């Protein structure tokens, strides 16, 4: 009789933030860049400035929560987005 050993590695933790480069490249890769830019342009100047000049994007920030809600993202989809962005 042979013994089979299975090693399960826990999933990598979902990052709380990603760089602006990672975030915007993931938007592009997901086909969401145009929709997000349109949403940002319809918001007040503080959101527009934050989108344009932030060095990183933090998922718990109110602007991020509003944007993801506007796009209909679930928590699982946000997790997947940030995990994918972190790999770029």
Secondary structure, 3 states (H helix, E strand, C coil): CCCCCCCCCCCCCCCCEEEHHHHHHHHHHCCCHHHHHHHHHCCCHHHHHHHHHCCEEECCCHHHHHHHHHCCCCHHHHHHHHHHHHCC
